[in-house]
Amino acid sequence: MKIIKQKQLALLMMVAGAIGGFLYWRFVGCESGTCAIKSVWYWSTLWGAAVGYLLGDAINDFVVKRKKRTEENDSQV
């Protein structure tokens, strides 16, 4: 449960990315079938989930570092 709480934003962004990847495949996609990522729904969904997770994890790290820095500055004053 601790890992889920720590990575909550990354997991939420992963789900949003997966939904976005699927919607991209559904509405934009690749009609010829020669596009490696966009030709089938599961590849675009997986890529969307991966990008969403990486983006969410980067944002989460930024927020945690900023919060820690703010707490350190408050304790020194």
N, C-alpha and C positions, 0 to 999 in steps of 0.2 A: 504493500500500500504506500510505503514511503516513496518509492520510485515513481508511482503514478502521480502522487502529489507534487513531486519535484518537476516532473515532465508534463504537467497538466496542459500548459500552453502549447507545447510541441505536439502532444497527442491531438489536441483540438484542431490545430492547424493541419495536422496530417489528415484528419477526417475531412476537413474543408478542402484540402488539396485533392483528395481522392474524389470527392464529389465534383470539384471543378474539372478534374481530368476526365471524368466520365461525361460531364456535360459538354466539354470541348469535343470529345469523340462523337457525341450524339449530334451536335449541331454544326460543327465545323468539319471534323474528321477528314478522311482521305477516301474519296470515292473510287480511285483506281486500284487501291489495295497494295500499292507499291511502297507506301510510306511505312517505315519500320515501326515507329512508335504509334502513329495515329491509325493504323489499318485495323487493329482489333481493340475492343473496349478495355480489356484487362491491362494492356501495356500503357495506354494513356492514363488509366486509373492509377496504376502503380507508380508511374512517373509523377503524377500529380500528388500522390501521397508522399513520395520521397521528397519532392521539392517543398511541400507544405511542412513536413517534419523538420527539414533542415532550416527553413526560414523561422519556424516557431522556436526551435532550439536556440538559434542565434539571438532572437529577440529575448528569449528567456534568460540567456546568459548575460545579455546587456542589462536587463532589468535587475537581476540579482547583484551584479557587480556595482551598479549605480546605487542600489539600496544599501549594500554593505559599506560603500564609500561614504554615503550620507550618515549612516549610523556611526562610523568611526569619527567623522568630523563633529558630530553632535556630542560624542563622549569626550572629546578633547577640549571642548569649550567649557 
